[in-house]
Amino acid sequence: MVLLIDDLKENRNEWENNTLETYLEAIVRCTEDLDGYYINRKLTIPQNIDWKVFANILVSAKMYE
């Protein structure tokens, strides 16, 4: 999380979702479209949600529309 906070502080204008409200809304949308994320990237859809998947959601949410 520290890296995301630092990135936001240093690159706020590069984030699509640069407020807490829009970022949290993007996390919800990322979670709802998790299968699509993996399908679009031609990746295997994980059967078990682990910390790596959660980290992908957090990073994706900064730009997810």
Secondary structure, 3 states (H helix, E strand, C coil): CHHHHHHHHHHHHHCCCCCHHHHHHHHHHHHHCHHHHHHHCCCCCCCCCCHHHHHHHHHHCCCCC
